Amino acid sequence: ENPVSQVNKAIDAIAHQDAISLIAKASLYSSSPRGPQDQDDYVNSAVLIDTALSPEHLLNVVQRIEKDFGRIKTRVWGERVIDIDIVFYGTETLRLTEPDLQIPHKEALIRDFVLVPCIEIAPNWKLPDGSGLQQHLEHCVTHKLSKIDRNLACS
């Protein structure tokens, strides 16, 4: 299956979880791969959800969705069927060692392919330190990010 379809289906899977309500969905974006360049461009998006699940339980849910999609961890920053990250969780700052969960996501604020979709759906979002996403975007690494045409995003 193509990456656009995979991302759309993963978003649908998240939205259909009992304890999750989908509030907003960002456009899809294509970006050059991070790490090994011998792979296709990545397809990225972001969703804003409402949930009563704890961060740990939410992590279990998204890891189950990844497994259901056939995700197998191979090489670092390598190709994968789907990769779902919990980037932010309210205004919480959290660092767990087992399972490996850090909120805000440890590299979110230096990745345009994370920040741009997040800004699209939550332009006024404030981080636990009070900073806004836009100010971090001005200082982050670029990954040749481009918005995917809506007609293609529906495939």
Contacts in CASP RR format, 6 or more apart in sequence:
PFRMAT RR
TARGET T0000
AUTHOR 0000-0000-0000
METHOD contacts of the structure
MODEL  1
ENPVSQVNKAIDAIAHQDAISLIAKASLYSSSPRGPQDQDDYVNSAVLID
TALSPEHLLNVVQRIEKDFGRIKTRVWGERVIDIDIVFYGTETLRLTEPD
LQIPHKEALIRDFVLVPCIEIAPNWKLPDGSGLQQHLEHCVTHKLSKIDR
NLACS
1 9 0 8 1.000
2 155 0 8 1.000
3 40 0 8 1.000
3 42 0 8 1.000
3 43 0 8 1.000
4 28 0 8 1.000
4 43 0 8 1.000
4 148 0 8 1.000
4 152 0 8 1.000
4 153 0 8 1.000
4 155 0 8 1.000
5 155 0 8 1.000
6 43 0 8 1.000
6 69 0 8 1.000
6 81 0 8 1.000
6 82 0 8 1.000
7 28 0 8 1.000
7 43 0 8 1.000
7 44 0 8 1.000
7 45 0 8 1.000
7 82 0 8 1.000
8 28 0 8 1.000
8 153 0 8 1.000
8 154 0 8 1.000
9 69 0 8 1.000
10 65 0 8 1.000
10 69 0 8 1.000
10 82 0 8 1.000
10 84 0 8 1.000
11 22 0 8 1.000
11 25 0 8 1.000
11 45 0 8 1.000
11 47 0 8 1.000
13 65 0 8 1.000
13 68 0 8 1.000
13 69 0 8 1.000
14 20 0 8 1.000
14 22 0 8 1.000
14 47 0 8 1.000
14 49 0 8 1.000
14 61 0 8 1.000
14 62 0 8 1.000
14 65 0 8 1.000
14 84 0 8 1.000
15 21 0 8 1.000
15 22 0 8 1.000
15 47 0 8 1.000
15 49 0 8 1.000
17 61 0 8 1.000
19 51 0 8 1.000
19 52 0 8 1.000
19 53 0 8 1.000
19 57 0 8 1.000
19 61 0 8 1.000
20 49 0 8 1.000
20 50 0 8 1.000
20 51 0 8 1.000
20 53 0 8 1.000
20 58 0 8 1.000
20 61 0 8 1.000
21 49 0 8 1.000
21 50 0 8 1.000
21 51 0 8 1.000
22 47 0 8 1.000
22 48 0 8 1.000
22 49 0 8 1.000
23 47 0 8 1.000
23 48 0 8 1.000
23 49 0 8 1.000
23 50 0 8 1.000
23 121 0 8 1.000
24 47 0 8 1.000
24 48 0 8 1.000
24 121 0 8 1.000
24 122 0 8 1.000
25 45 0 8 1.000
25 46 0 8 1.000
25 47 0 8 1.000
25 48 0 8 1.000
25 121 0 8 1.000
26 45 0 8 1.000
26 46 0 8 1.000
26 47 0 8 1.000
26 117 0 8 1.000
26 118 0 8 1.000
26 120 0 8 1.000
26 121 0 8 1.000
27 45 0 8 1.000
27 117 0 8 1.000
27 120 0 8 1.000
27 147 0 8 1.000
27 148 0 8 1.000
27 150 0 8 1.000
27 153 0 8 1.000
28 43 0 8 1.000
28 44 0 8 1.000
28 45 0 8 1.000
28 147 0 8 1.000
28 148 0 8 1.000
28 153 0 8 1.000
29 43 0 8 1.000
29 44 0 8 1.000
29 45 0 8 1.000
29 113 0 8 1.000
29 116 0 8 1.000
29 117 0 8 1.000
29 145 0 8 1.000
29 146 0 8 1.000
29 147 0 8 1.000
29 148 0 8 1.000
30 41 0 8 1.000
30 42 0 8 1.000
30 43 0 8 1.000
30 44 0 8 1.000
30 145 0 8 1.000
30 146 0 8 1.000
30 147 0 8 1.000
30 148 0 8 1.000
31 41 0 8 1.000
31 42 0 8 1.000
31 44 0 8 1.000
31 112 0 8 1.000
31 113 0 8 1.000
31 143 0 8 1.000
31 144 0 8 1.000
31 145 0 8 1.000
31 146 0 8 1.000
32 41 0 8 1.000
32 42 0 8 1.000
32 143 0 8 1.000
32 144 0 8 1.000
33 39 0 8 1.000
33 40 0 8 1.000
33 41 0 8 1.000
33 42 0 8 1.000
33 77 0 8 1.000
33 78 0 8 1.000
33 79 0 8 1.000
34 42 0 8 1.000
34 77 0 8 1.000
34 111 0 8 1.000
34 143 0 8 1.000
35 76 0 8 1.000
35 77 0 8 1.000
35 78 0 8 1.000
36 75 0 8 1.000
36 77 0 8 1.000
36 78 0 8 1.000
39 78 0 8 1.000
39 79 0 8 1.000
40 79 0 8 1.000
41 144 0 8 1.000
42 113 0 8 1.000
42 143 0 8 1.000
43 148 0 8 1.000
44 113 0 8 1.000
44 114 0 8 1.000
44 117 0 8 1.000
44 145 0 8 1.000
45 117 0 8 1.000
46 87 0 8 1.000
46 114 0 8 1.000
46 117 0 8 1.000
46 118 0 8 1.000
46 120 0 8 1.000
46 121 0 8 1.000
47 121 0 8 1.000
48 121 0 8 1.000
48 122 0 8 1.000
51 58 0 8 1.000
53 61 0 8 1.000
55 86 0 8 1.000
55 89 0 8 1.000
55 92 0 8 1.000
55 94 0 8 1.000
55 96 0 8 1.000
55 101 0 8 1.000
55 103 0 8 1.000
56 96 0 8 1.000
56 99 0 8 1.000
56 101 0 8 1.000
58 86 0 8 1.000
58 89 0 8 1.000
59 86 0 8 1.000
59 99 0 8 1.000
59 101 0 8 1.000
62 84 0 8 1.000
62 85 0 8 1.000
62 86 0 8 1.000
63 84 0 8 1.000
63 99 0 8 1.000
65 82 0 8 1.000
65 84 0 8 1.000
66 81 0 8 1.000
66 82 0 8 1.000
66 83 0 8 1.000
66 84 0 8 1.000
69 81 0 8 1.000
69 82 0 8 1.000
70 81 0 8 1.000
70 82 0 8 1.000
71 80 0 8 1.000
71 81 0 8 1.000
71 82 0 8 1.000
71 83 0 8 1.000
72 80 0 8 1.000
72 81 0 8 1.000
73 80 0 8 1.000
74 80 0 8 1.000
85 105 0 8 1.000
85 108 0 8 1.000
85 114 0 8 1.000
86 101 0 8 1.000
86 103 0 8 1.000
86 105 0 8 1.000
87 103 0 8 1.000
87 104 0 8 1.000
87 105 0 8 1.000
87 108 0 8 1.000
87 114 0 8 1.000
87 118 0 8 1.000
88 103 0 8 1.000
88 104 0 8 1.000
88 105 0 8 1.000
88 108 0 8 1.000
88 118 0 8 1.000
88 125 0 8 1.000
88 127 0 8 1.000
89 103 0 8 1.000
91 126 0 8 1.000
91 127 0 8 1.000
91 128 0 8 1.000
92 103 0 8 1.000
92 128 0 8 1.000
93 103 0 8 1.000
93 104 0 8 1.000
93 128 0 8 1.000
94 101 0 8 1.000
94 102 0 8 1.000
94 103 0 8 1.000
95 101 0 8 1.000
95 102 0 8 1.000
95 103 0 8 1.000
96 102 0 8 1.000
104 127 0 8 1.000
104 128 0 8 1.000
105 114 0 8 1.000
107 114 0 8 1.000
108 114 0 8 1.000
108 115 0 8 1.000
108 118 0 8 1.000
109 115 0 8 1.000
109 127 0 8 1.000
109 136 0 8 1.000
109 140 0 8 1.000
110 136 0 8 1.000
110 139 0 8 1.000
110 140 0 8 1.000
110 141 0 8 1.000
111 140 0 8 1.000
111 141 0 8 1.000
111 143 0 8 1.000
112 137 0 8 1.000
112 140 0 8 1.000
112 141 0 8 1.000
112 142 0 8 1.000
112 143 0 8 1.000
112 145 0 8 1.000
113 143 0 8 1.000
113 145 0 8 1.000
115 133 0 8 1.000
115 136 0 8 1.000
115 137 0 8 1.000
115 140 0 8 1.000
116 137 0 8 1.000
116 145 0 8 1.000
118 125 0 8 1.000
118 133 0 8 1.000
119 125 0 8 1.000
119 133 0 8 1.000
119 134 0 8 1.000
119 137 0 8 1.000
122 133 0 8 1.000
123 133 0 8 1.000
123 134 0 8 1.000
124 132 0 8 1.000
125 132 0 8 1.000
125 133 0 8 1.000
126 132 0 8 1.000
127 133 0 8 1.000
END
